[in-house]
Amino acid sequence: MAGGEPIEVVLVEDNDIFREALELMLEVTPDIRVVAAVGDGEAALEVCPRIDPDVVLVDYRLPGLDGVETTAGLRSVCPGLSVVVLTAAAETGEIQALMEAGAVACLTKDRGLEEIVGAIREAAGRGAAIG
């Protein structure tokens, strides 16, 4: 992946309003392109092998497959992608399970856009570590 290419991101979020808002916010970031936005883990597992995105932004609490199951599934069907998890609130055990499933970062949804973008860039190997 060349440095000049935008980071291709898939959003997995069951809340339509939050998903659409996040998509709009990310679209104004020049080095990020949202290539798909889906409402559950099953849809993500269908779309990601076809699109082969750089990063998948996954909500922890999803209908059907939860964030851990979705993360593990994505890492098995697309081993080259990075998963960043967004959650309203996560317990330490949940965060540990997400990391064990292959997530590279776990952020709460109340973080600012800069922090979310920073995590996406870091996951894609394009930015400095976020602190």
N, CA, C and O atoms as a GROMACS GRO file, in nm:
protein
  524
    1MET      N    1   0.085  -0.117   0.000
    1MET     CA    2   0.000   0.000   0.000
    1MET      C    3   0.089   0.123   0.000
    1MET      O    4   0.170   0.141   0.092
    2ALA      N    5   0.077   0.205  -0.098
    2ALA     CA    6   0.161   0.324  -0.111
    2ALA      C    7   0.118   0.432  -0.013
    2ALA      O    8   0.000   0.441   0.022
    3GLY      N    9   0.213   0.513   0.031
    3GLY     CA   10   0.184   0.616   0.129
    3GLY      C   11   0.084   0.720   0.080
    3GLY      O   12   0.016   0.782   0.162
    4GLY      N   13   0.073   0.740  -0.050
    4GLY     CA   14  -0.017   0.841  -0.103
    4GLY      C   15  -0.161   0.795  -0.117
    4GLY      O   16  -0.250   0.878  -0.135
    5GLU      N   17  -0.184   0.667  -0.108
    5GLU     CA   18  -0.319   0.613  -0.122
    5GLU      C   19  -0.398   0.636   0.007
    5GLU      O   20  -0.340   0.628   0.116
    6PRO      N   21  -0.528   0.665  -0.003
    6PRO     CA   22  -0.606   0.680   0.120
    6PRO      C   23  -0.619   0.546   0.193
    6PRO      O   24  -0.613   0.440   0.132
    7ILE      N   25  -0.636   0.555   0.323
    7ILE     CA   26  -0.660   0.436   0.404
    7ILE      C   27  -0.805   0.395   0.381
    7ILE      O   28  -0.897   0.475   0.402
    8GLU      N   29  -0.826   0.271   0.337
    8GLU     CA   30  -0.962   0.223   0.311
    8GLU      C   31  -1.019   0.162   0.438
    8GLU      O   32  -0.962   0.070   0.496
    9VAL      N   33  -1.135   0.215   0.479
    9VAL     CA   34  -1.196   0.178   0.605
    9VAL      C   35  -1.336   0.123   0.583
    9VAL      O   36  -1.412   0.175   0.501
   10VAL      N   37  -1.369   0.016   0.656
   10VAL     CA   38  -1.506  -0.035   0.661
   10VAL      C   39  -1.558  -0.008   0.801
   10VAL      O   40  -1.490  -0.037   0.900
   11LEU      N   41  -1.679   0.049   0.811
   11LEU     CA   42  -1.744   0.074   0.940
   11LEU      C   43  -1.844  -0.037   0.969
   11LEU      O   44  -1.922  -0.075   0.882
   12VAL      N   45  -1.840  -0.089   1.092
   12VAL     CA   46  -1.936  -0.190   1.135
   12VAL      C   47  -2.003  -0.136   1.261
   12VAL      O   48  -1.944  -0.138   1.370
   13GLU      N   49  -2.125  -0.086   1.246
   13GLU     CA   50  -2.195  -0.017   1.354
   13GLU      C   51  -2.345  -0.036   1.333
   13GLU      O   52  -2.397  -0.005   1.226
   14ASP      N   53  -2.415  -0.088   1.435
   14ASP     CA   54  -2.558  -0.116   1.419
   14ASP      C   55  -2.647   0.008   1.439
   14ASP      O   56  -2.763   0.006   1.398
   15ASN      N   57  -2.594   0.113   1.501
   15ASN     CA   58  -2.672   0.236   1.519
   15ASN      C   59  -2.659   0.320   1.392
   15ASN      O   60  -2.553   0.376   1.364
   16ASP      N   61  -2.768   0.328   1.315
   16ASP     CA   62  -2.764   0.396   1.184
   16ASP      C   63  -2.715   0.540   1.196
   16ASP      O   64  -2.633   0.585   1.116
   17ILE      N   65  -2.766   0.612   1.294
   17ILE     CA   66  -2.730   0.755   1.308
   17ILE      C   67  -2.582   0.770   1.341
   17ILE      O   68  -2.514   0.854   1.282
   18PHE      N   69  -2.533   0.688   1.436
   18PHE     CA   70  -2.391   0.698   1.471
   18PHE      C   71  -2.304   0.656   1.353
   18PHE      O   72  -2.202   0.719   1.326
   19ARG      N   73  -2.344   0.550   1.281
   19ARG     CA   74  -2.268   0.502   1.166
   19ARG      C   75  -2.261   0.610   1.057
   19ARG      O   76  -2.154   0.635   1.001
   20GLU      N   77  -2.374   0.673   1.028
   20GLU     CA   78  -2.377   0.776   0.924
   20GLU      C   79  -2.295   0.898   0.966
   20GLU      O   80  -2.224   0.957   0.884
   21ALA      N   81  -2.306   0.937   1.094
   21ALA     CA   82  -2.228   1.052   1.143
   21ALA      C   83  -2.079   1.023   1.135
   21ALA      O   84  -2.001   1.108   1.091
   22LEU      N   85  -2.039   0.904   1.177
   22LEU     CA   86  -1.898   0.866   1.172
   22LEU      C   87  -1.848   0.862   1.028
   22LEU      O   88  -1.738   0.907   0.999
   23GLU      N   89  -1.930   0.809   0.940
   23GLU     CA   90  -1.892   0.804   0.798
   23GLU      C   91  -1.871   0.946   0.743
   23GLU      O   92  -1.772   0.972   0.674
   24LEU      N   93  -1.962   1.038   0.774
   24LEU     CA   94  -1.950   1.176   0.728
   24LEU      C   95  -1.824   1.242   0.784
   24LEU      O   96  -1.753   1.312   0.712
   25MET      N   97  -1.796   1.220   0.914
   25MET     CA   98  -1.678   1.280   0.976
   25MET      C   99  -1.550   1.225   0.915
   25MET      O  100  -1.455   1.299   0.890
   26LEU      N  101  -1.547   1.093   0.890
   26LEU     CA  102  -1.426   1.034   0.833
   26LEU      C  103  -1.406   1.075   0.688
   26LEU      O  104  -1.292   1.087   0.642
   27GLU      N  105  -1.515   1.097   0.616
   27GLU     CA  106  -1.505   1.135   0.475
   27GLU      C  107  -1.437   1.270   0.454
   27GLU      O  108  -1.382   1.295   0.347
   28VAL      N  109  -1.440   1.358   0.556
   28VAL     CA  110  -1.373   1.487   0.540
   28VAL      C  111  -1.225   1.479   0.574
   28VAL      O  112  -1.152   1.578   0.564
   29THR      N  113  -1.179   1.361   0.615
   29THR     CA  114  -1.038   1.340   0.644
   29THR      C  115  -0.971   1.295   0.514
   29THR      O  116  -1.003   1.188   0.463
   30PRO      N  117  -0.878   1.375   0.460
   30PRO     CA  118  -0.826   1.350   0.325
   30PRO      C  119  -0.760   1.214   0.305
   30PRO      O  120  -0.769   1.158   0.196
   31ASP      N  121  -0.695   1.158   0.407
   31ASP     CA  122  -0.623   1.033   0.387
   31ASP      C  123  -0.704   0.909   0.426
   31ASP      O  124  -0.650   0.799   0.434
   32ILE      N  125  -0.835   0.927   0.450
   32ILE     CA  126  -0.921   0.813   0.486
   32ILE      C  127  -1.038   0.808   0.389
   32ILE      O  128  -1.100   0.911   0.361
   33ARG      N  129  -1.068   0.689   0.340
   33ARG     CA  130  -1.185   0.670   0.253
   33ARG      C  131  -1.269   0.556   0.309
   33ARG      O  132  -1.221   0.443   0.322
   34VAL      N  133  -1.394   0.585   0.342
   34VAL     CA  134  -1.486   0.481   0.388
   34VAL      C  135  -1.535   0.407   0.264
   34VAL      O  136  -1.600   0.464   0.177
   35VAL      N  137  -1.502   0.278   0.256
   35VAL     CA  138  -1.537   0.200   0.136
   35VAL      C  139  -1.663   0.116   0.156
   35VAL      O  140  -1.720   0.065   0.059
   36ALA      N  141  -1.707   0.102   0.283
   36ALA     CA  142  -1.832   0.032   0.312
   36ALA      C  143  -1.872   0.064   0.455
   36ALA      O  144  -1.787   0.089   0.541
   37ALA      N  145  -2.003   0.063   0.479
   37ALA     CA  146  -2.056   0.082   0.614
   37ALA      C  147  -2.170  -0.017   0.630
   37ALA      O  148  -2.269  -0.012   0.556
   38VAL      N  149  -2.157  -0.107   0.727
   38VAL     CA  150  -2.256  -0.213   0.745
   38VAL      C  151  -2.305  -0.215   0.890
   38VAL      O  152  -2.242  -0.156   0.978
   39GLY      N  153  -2.417  -0.283   0.914
   39GLY     CA  154  -2.482  -0.278   1.044
   39GLY      C  155  -2.456  -0.394   1.137
   39GLY      O  156  -2.499  -0.391   1.252
   40ASP      N  157  -2.384  -0.498   1.089
   40ASP     CA  158  -2.356  -0.611   1.179
   40ASP      C  159  -2.234  -0.690   1.134
   40ASP      O  160  -2.181  -0.671   1.024
   41GLY      N  161  -2.190  -0.780   1.223
   41GLY     CA  162  -2.069  -0.858   1.197
   41GLY      C  163  -2.081  -0.950   1.078
   41GLY      O  164  -1.985  -0.968   1.003
   42GLU      N  165  -2.200  -1.010   1.060
   42GLU     CA  166  -2.217  -1.100   0.946
   42GLU      C  167  -2.196  -1.026   0.815
   42GLU      O  168  -2.131  -1.078   0.724
   43ALA      N  169  -2.250  -0.904   0.804
   43ALA     CA  170  -2.232  -0.826   0.682
   43ALA      C  171  -2.085  -0.790   0.663
   43ALA      O  172  -2.035  -0.789   0.550
   44ALA      N  173  -2.016  -0.760   0.773
   44ALA     CA  174  -1.873  -0.727   0.763
   44ALA      C  175  -1.794  -0.846   0.711
   44ALA      O  176  -1.704  -0.830   0.629
   45LEU      N  177  -1.829  -0.967   0.758
   45LEU     CA  178  -1.758  -1.087   0.713
   45LEU      C  179  -1.785  -1.117   0.565
   45LEU      O  180  -1.704  -1.182   0.499
   46GLU      N  181  -1.900  -1.070   0.514
   46GLU     CA  182  -1.929  -1.087   0.372
   46GLU      C  183  -1.855  -0.985   0.287
   46GLU      O  184  -1.800  -1.020   0.183
   47VAL      N  185  -1.854  -0.858   0.330
   47VAL     CA  186  -1.804  -0.750   0.247
   47VAL      C  187  -1.650  -0.738   0.250
   47VAL      O  188  -1.589  -0.706   0.148
   48CYS      N  189  -1.589  -0.763   0.364
   48CYS     CA  190  -1.444  -0.740   0.375
   48CYS      C  191  -1.358  -0.825   0.282
   48CYS      O  192  -1.263  -0.772   0.224
   49PRO      N  193  -1.386  -0.954   0.264
   49PRO     CA  194  -1.303  -1.030   0.170
   49PRO      C  195  -1.312  -0.977   0.026
   49PRO      O  196  -1.216  -0.989  -0.050
   50ARG      N  197  -1.427  -0.918  -0.011
   50ARG     CA  198  -1.442  -0.863  -0.147
   50ARG      C  199  -1.369  -0.730  -0.162
   50ARG      O  200  -1.310  -0.703  -0.267
   51ILE      N  201  -1.372  -0.647  -0.058
   51ILE     CA  202  -1.316  -0.512  -0.066
   51ILE      C  203  -1.169  -0.508  -0.025
   51ILE      O  204  -1.091  -0.430  -0.079
   52ASP      N  205  -1.131  -0.594   0.071
   52ASP     CA  206  -0.996  -0.599   0.126
   52ASP      C  207  -0.951  -0.461   0.179
   52ASP      O  208  -0.854  -0.404   0.129
   53PRO      N  209  -1.023  -0.409   0.280
   53PRO     CA  210  -0.988  -0.277   0.335
   53PRO      C  211  -0.859  -0.284   0.418
   53PRO      O  212  -0.810  -0.392   0.450
   54ASP      N  213  -0.807  -0.166   0.452
   54ASP     CA  214  -0.689  -0.159   0.538
   54ASP      C  215  -0.728  -0.174   0.685
   54ASP      O  216  -0.661  -0.243   0.762
   55VAL      N  217  -0.838  -0.108   0.722
   55VAL     CA  218  -0.881  -0.103   0.862
   55VAL      C  219  -1.032  -0.123   0.868
   55VAL      O  220  -1.106  -0.072   0.784
   56VAL      N  221  -1.078  -0.197   0.970
   56VAL     CA  222  -1.221  -0.210   0.997
   56VAL      C  223  -1.247  -0.152   1.134
   56VAL      O  224  -1.184  -0.190   1.233
   57LEU      N  225  -1.341  -0.058   1.140
   57LEU     CA  226  -1.382   0.004   1.266
   57LEU      C  227  -1.506  -0.069   1.312
   57LEU      O  228  -1.611  -0.060   1.247
   58VAL      N  229  -1.497  -0.143   1.423
   58VAL     CA  230  -1.603  -0.233   1.467
   58VAL      C  231  -1.663  -0.185   1.599
   58VAL      O  232  -1.590  -0.153   1.693
   59ASP      N  233  -1.796  -0.179   1.605
   59ASP     CA  234  -1.865  -0.153   1.731
   59ASP      C  235  -1.857  -0.280   1.815
   59ASP      O  236  -1.866  -0.391   1.762
   60TYR      N  237  -1.839  -0.265   1.946
   60TYR     CA  238  -1.830  -0.384   2.032
   60TYR      C  239  -1.965  -0.454   2.045
   60TYR      O  240  -1.973  -0.576   2.033
   61ARG      N  241  -2.070  -0.378   2.069
   61ARG     CA  242  -2.202  -0.438   2.091
   61ARG      C  243  -2.280  -0.437   1.960
   61ARG      O  244  -2.334  -0.334   1.918
   62LEU      N  245  -2.287  -0.553   1.897
   62LEU     CA  246  -2.355  -0.569   1.769
   62LEU      C  247  -2.461  -0.677   1.782
   62LEU      O  248  -2.448  -0.767   1.864
   63PRO      N  249  -2.567  -0.669   1.700
   63PRO     CA  250  -2.663  -0.781   1.697
   63PRO      C  251  -2.596  -0.903   1.634
   63PRO      O  252  -2.514  -0.888   1.543
   64GLY      N  253  -2.631  -1.021   1.678
   64GLY     CA  254  -2.568  -1.142   1.624
   64GLY      C  255  -2.428  -1.157   1.680
   64GLY      O  256  -2.410  -1.170   1.801
   65LEU      N  257  -2.329  -1.156   1.592
   65LEU     CA  258  -2.190  -1.166   1.636
   65LEU      C  259  -2.151  -1.042   1.713
   65LEU      O  260  -2.177  -0.930   1.667
   66ASP      N  261  -2.089  -1.057   1.831
   66ASP     CA  262  -2.044  -0.939   1.904
   66ASP      C  263  -1.907  -0.894   1.850
   66ASP      O  264  -1.855  -0.950   1.755
   67GLY      N  265  -1.852  -0.791   1.913
   67GLY     CA  266  -1.727  -0.736   1.865
   67GLY      C  267  -1.612  -0.834   1.866
   67GLY      O  268  -1.529  -0.834   1.775
   68VAL      N  269  -1.606  -0.920   1.968
   68VAL     CA  270  -1.498  -1.020   1.976
   68VAL      C  271  -1.512  -1.120   1.862
   68VAL      O  272  -1.415  -1.151   1.793
   69GLU      N  273  -1.634  -1.173   1.843
   69GLU     CA  274  -1.657  -1.272   1.737
   69GLU      C  275  -1.634  -1.211   1.599
   69GLU      O  276  -1.577  -1.276   1.511
   70THR      N  277  -1.679  -1.087   1.580
   70THR     CA  278  -1.659  -1.019   1.452
   70THR      C  279  -1.510  -0.997   1.426
   70THR      O  280  -1.462  -1.022   1.315
   71THR      N  281  -1.438  -0.951   1.528
   71THR     CA  282  -1.294  -0.927   1.514
   71THR      C  283  -1.221  -1.056   1.477
   71THR      O  284  -1.141  -1.057   1.383
   72ALA      N  285  -1.248  -1.163   1.550
   72ALA     CA  286  -1.183  -1.291   1.523
   72ALA      C  287  -1.216  -1.340   1.382
   72ALA      O  288  -1.129  -1.390   1.311
   73GLY      N  289  -1.343  -1.326   1.343
   73GLY     CA  290  -1.384  -1.368   1.209
   73GLY      C  291  -1.316  -1.288   1.100
   73GLY      O  292  -1.269  -1.344   1.001
   74LEU      N  293  -1.309  -1.156   1.119
   74LEU     CA  294  -1.244  -1.070   1.019
   74LEU      C  295  -1.096  -1.104   1.006
   74LEU      O  296  -1.043  -1.109   0.895
   75ARG      N  297  -1.030  -1.128   1.119
   75ARG     CA  298  -0.887  -1.160   1.116
   75ARG      C  299  -0.864  -1.294   1.047
   75ARG      O  300  -0.757  -1.315   0.989
   76SER      N  301  -0.961  -1.385   1.052
   76SER     CA  302  -0.941  -1.514   0.985
   76SER      C  303  -0.969  -1.505   0.835
   76SER      O  304  -0.900  -1.571   0.757
   77VAL      N  305  -1.069  -1.425   0.793
   77VAL     CA  306  -1.099  -1.416   0.649
   77VAL      C  307  -1.012  -1.313   0.577
   77VAL      O  308  -0.990  -1.324   0.456
   78CYS      N  309  -0.961  -1.214   0.650
   78CYS     CA  310  -0.874  -1.110   0.591
   78CYS      C  311  -0.756  -1.087   0.686
   78CYS      O  312  -0.754  -0.987   0.758
   79PRO      N  313  -0.658  -1.176   0.688
   79PRO     CA  314  -0.549  -1.165   0.785
   79PRO      C  315  -0.468  -1.037   0.776
   79PRO      O  316  -0.401  -0.999   0.873
   80GLY      N  317  -0.472  -0.968   0.662
   80GLY     CA  318  -0.392  -0.847   0.646
   80GLY      C  319  -0.456  -0.721   0.701
   80GLY      O  320  -0.390  -0.617   0.710
   81LEU      N  321  -0.584  -0.727   0.738
   81LEU     CA  322  -0.648  -0.603   0.784
   81LEU      C  323  -0.629  -0.582   0.933
   81LEU      O  324  -0.600  -0.676   1.008
   82SER      N  325  -0.645  -0.457   0.975
   82SER     CA  326  -0.638  -0.421   1.116
   82SER      C  327  -0.777  -0.386   1.165
   82SER      O  328  -0.855  -0.324   1.093
   83VAL      N  329  -0.808  -0.426   1.289
   83VAL     CA  330  -0.939  -0.399   1.348
   83VAL      C  331  -0.923  -0.301   1.464
   83VAL      O  332  -0.844  -0.324   1.555
   84VAL      N  333  -0.999  -0.191   1.458
   84VAL     CA  334  -1.008  -0.095   1.568
   84VAL      C  335  -1.151  -0.105   1.620
   84VAL      O  336  -1.246  -0.096   1.543
   85VAL      N  337  -1.165  -0.124   1.751
   85VAL     CA  338  -1.298  -0.141   1.811
   85VAL      C  339  -1.341  -0.012   1.880
   85VAL      O  340  -1.264   0.050   1.953
   86LEU      N  341  -1.466   0.027   1.855
   86LEU     CA  342  -1.528   0.139   1.924
   86LEU      C  343  -1.636   0.083   2.015
   86LEU      O  344  -1.712  -0.004   1.974
   87THR      N  345  -1.642   0.131   2.137
   87THR     CA  346  -1.743   0.082   2.230
   87THR      C  347  -1.793   0.195   2.317
   87THR      O  348  -1.721   0.290   2.346
   88ALA      N  349  -1.920   0.184   2.359
   88ALA     CA  350  -1.974   0.284   2.451
   88ALA      C  351  -1.900   0.273   2.584
   88ALA      O  352  -1.861   0.374   2.643
   89ALA      N  353  -1.880   0.151   2.629
   89ALA     CA  354  -1.804   0.125   2.752
   89ALA      C  355  -1.758  -0.020   2.748
   89ALA      O  356  -1.835  -0.108   2.711
   90ALA      N  357  -1.634  -0.043   2.786
   90ALA     CA  358  -1.582  -0.181   2.784
   90ALA      C  359  -1.514  -0.211   2.916
   90ALA      O  360  -1.438  -0.129   2.970
   91GLU      N  361  -1.542  -0.328   2.967
   91GLU     CA  362  -1.475  -0.375   3.088
   91GLU      C  363  -1.335  -0.423   3.048
   91GLU      O  364  -1.309  -0.453   2.931
   92THR      N  365  -1.246  -0.430   3.146
   92THR     CA  366  -1.110  -0.475   3.121
   92THR      C  367  -1.108  -0.612   3.054
   92THR      O  368  -1.031  -0.636   2.962
   93GLY      N  369  -1.193  -0.702   3.101
   93GLY     CA  370  -1.199  -0.837   3.044
   93GLY      C  371  -1.242  -0.835   2.899
   93GLY      O  372  -1.192  -0.914   2.818
   94GLU      N  373  -1.335  -0.745   2.865
   94GLU     CA  374  -1.381  -0.734   2.726
   94GLU      C  375  -1.268  -0.682   2.637
   94GLU      O  376  -1.247  -0.732   2.527
   95ILE      N  377  -1.196  -0.582   2.686
   95ILE     CA  378  -1.084  -0.527   2.609
   95ILE      C  379  -0.979  -0.634   2.586
   95ILE      O  380  -0.924  -0.646   2.477
   96GLN      N  381  -0.950  -0.712   2.691
   96GLN     CA  382  -0.852  -0.820   2.677
   96GLN      C  383  -0.898  -0.922   2.573
   96GLN      O  384  -0.819  -0.968   2.492
   97ALA      N  385  -1.026  -0.957   2.576
   97ALA     CA  386  -1.080  -1.054   2.479
   97ALA      C  387  -1.070  -0.998   2.337
   97ALA      O  388  -1.040  -1.072   2.243
   98LEU      N  389  -1.096  -0.868   2.321
   98LEU     CA  390  -1.085  -0.805   2.189
   98LEU      C  391  -0.942  -0.810   2.137
   98LEU      O  392  -0.919  -0.840   2.020
   99MET      N  393  -0.847  -0.779   2.224
   99MET     CA  394  -0.706  -0.781   2.183
   99MET      C  395  -0.663  -0.924   2.148
   99MET      O  396  -0.590  -0.945   2.052
  100GLU      N  397  -0.709  -1.020   2.226
  100GLU     CA  398  -0.676  -1.160   2.197
  100GLU      C  399  -0.738  -1.205   2.065
  100GLU      O  400  -0.682  -1.291   1.996
  101ALA      N  401  -0.853  -1.147   2.029
  101ALA     CA  402  -0.920  -1.182   1.903
  101ALA      C  403  -0.850  -1.117   1.783
  101ALA      O  404  -0.875  -1.154   1.668
  102GLY      N  405  -0.761  -1.018   1.810
  102GLY     CA  406  -0.686  -0.958   1.701
  102GLY      C  407  -0.704  -0.809   1.683
  102GLY      O  408  -0.648  -0.752   1.590
  103ALA      N  409  -0.783  -0.742   1.770
  103ALA     CA  410  -0.799  -0.597   1.758
  103ALA      C  411  -0.666  -0.529   1.790
  103ALA      O  412  -0.591  -0.577   1.875
  104VAL      N  413  -0.637  -0.418   1.722
  104VAL     CA  414  -0.514  -0.344   1.749
  104VAL      C  415  -0.538  -0.226   1.842
  104VAL      O  416  -0.443  -0.172   1.899
  105ALA      N  417  -0.666  -0.186   1.858
  105ALA     CA  418  -0.698  -0.076   1.949
  105ALA      C  419  -0.844  -0.087   1.989
  105ALA      O  420  -0.927  -0.142   1.917
  106CYS      N  421  -0.875  -0.032   2.107
  106CYS     CA  422  -1.012  -0.027   2.156
  106CYS      C  423  -1.035   0.112   2.215
  106CYS      O  424  -0.970   0.150   2.312
  107LEU      N  425  -1.127   0.187   2.155
  107LEU     CA  426  -1.156   0.323   2.198
  107LEU      C  427  -1.302   0.336   2.238
  107LEU      O  428  -1.388   0.265   2.184
  108THR      N  429  -1.330   0.425   2.332
  108THR     CA  430  -1.470   0.452   2.364
  108THR      C  431  -1.526   0.551   2.262
  108THR      O  432  -1.452   0.632   2.206
  109LYS      N  433  -1.658   0.543   2.241
  109LYS     CA  434  -1.723   0.623   2.138
  109LYS      C  435  -1.722   0.772   2.171
  109LYS      O  436  -1.748   0.855   2.084
  110ASP      N  437  -1.692   0.807   2.295
  110ASP     CA  438  -1.691   0.950   2.330
  110ASP      C  439  -1.558   1.017   2.298
  110ASP      O  440  -1.540   1.136   2.325
  111ARG      N  441  -1.463   0.941   2.242
  111ARG     CA  442  -1.335   1.001   2.202
  111ARG      C  443  -1.359   1.097   2.086
  111ARG      O  444  -1.454   1.081   2.009
  112GLY      N  445  -1.273   1.195   2.073
  112GLY     CA  446  -1.285   1.291   1.964
  112GLY      C  447  -1.246   1.229   1.831
  112GLY      O  448  -1.180   1.125   1.826
  113LEU      N  449  -1.287   1.293   1.724
  113LEU     CA  450  -1.256   1.246   1.589
  113LEU      C  451  -1.106   1.232   1.568
  113LEU      O  452  -1.060   1.137   1.505
  114GLU      N  453  -1.028   1.328   1.621
  114GLU     CA  454  -0.882   1.321   1.605
  114GLU      C  455  -0.825   1.193   1.661
  114GLU      O  456  -0.736   1.132   1.601
  115GLU      N  457  -0.877   1.150   1.777
  115GLU     CA  458  -0.826   1.028   1.838
  115GLU      C  459  -0.866   0.905   1.758
  115GLU      O  460  -0.786   0.812   1.742
  116ILE      N  461  -0.989   0.904   1.707
  116ILE     CA  462  -1.034   0.791   1.625
  116ILE      C  463  -0.953   0.786   1.496
  116ILE      O  464  -0.909   0.678   1.455
  117VAL      N  465  -0.934   0.900   1.431
  117VAL     CA  466  -0.853   0.906   1.309
  117VAL      C  467  -0.710   0.862   1.339
  117VAL      O  468  -0.649   0.790   1.260
  118GLY      N  469  -0.656   0.906   1.453
  118GLY     CA  470  -0.521   0.864   1.492
  118GLY      C  471  -0.510   0.714   1.507
  118GLY      O  472  -0.410   0.654   1.466
  119ALA      N  473  -0.612   0.652   1.567
  119ALA     CA  474  -0.611   0.506   1.583
  119ALA      C  475  -0.620   0.436   1.448
  119ALA      O  476  -0.555   0.333   1.427
  120ILE      N  477  -0.699   0.491   1.356
  120ILE     CA  478  -0.709   0.433   1.221
  120ILE      C  479  -0.574   0.443   1.150
  120ILE      O  480  -0.528   0.346   1.089
  121ARG      N  481  -0.510   0.561   1.158
  121ARG     CA  482  -0.380   0.578   1.094
  121ARG      C  483  -0.277   0.485   1.154
  121ARG      O  484  -0.198   0.424   1.082
  122GLU      N  485  -0.277   0.474   1.286
  122GLU     CA  486  -0.182   0.386   1.355
  122GLU      C  487  -0.206   0.240   1.312
  122GLU      O  488  -0.111   0.166   1.285
  123ALA      N  489  -0.335   0.200   1.306
  123ALA     CA  490  -0.369   0.062   1.265
  123ALA      C  491  -0.322   0.033   1.124
  123ALA      O  492  -0.284  -0.080   1.091
  124ALA      N  493  -0.326   0.136   1.039
  124ALA     CA  494  -0.284   0.118   0.899
  124ALA      C  495  -0.133   0.139   0.882
  124ALA      O  496  -0.081   0.132   0.771
  125GLY      N  497  -0.064   0.165   0.993
  125GLY     CA  498   0.080   0.186   0.986
  125GLY      C  499   0.118   0.321   0.926
  125GLY      O  500   0.225   0.334   0.866
  126ARG      N  501   0.030   0.420   0.942
  126ARG     CA  502   0.053   0.551   0.879
  126ARG      C  503   0.074   0.665   0.978
  126ARG      O  504   0.088   0.780   0.935
  127GLY      N  505   0.076   0.638   1.108
  127GLY     CA  506   0.083   0.752   1.199
  127GLY      C  507   0.163   0.722   1.323
  127GLY      O  508   0.203   0.608   1.347
  128ALA      N  509   0.185   0.823   1.400
  128ALA     CA  510   0.254   0.808   1.528
  128ALA      C  511   0.159   0.741   1.625
  128ALA      O  512   0.037   0.748   1.610
  129ALA      N  513   0.216   0.676   1.723
  129ALA     CA  514   0.134   0.611   1.825
  129ALA      C  515   0.050   0.714   1.898
  129ALA      O  516   0.094   0.826   1.923
  130ILE      N  517  -0.072   0.674   1.933
  130ILE     CA  518  -0.157   0.764   2.011
  130ILE      C  519  -0.134   0.735   2.158
  130ILE      O  520  -0.109   0.620   2.195
  131GLY      N  521  -0.142   0.836   2.241
  131GLY     CA  522  -0.108   0.816   2.381
  131GLY      C  523  -0.223   0.823   2.472
  131GLY      O  524  -0.208   0.808   2.593
   0.00000   0.00000   0.00000
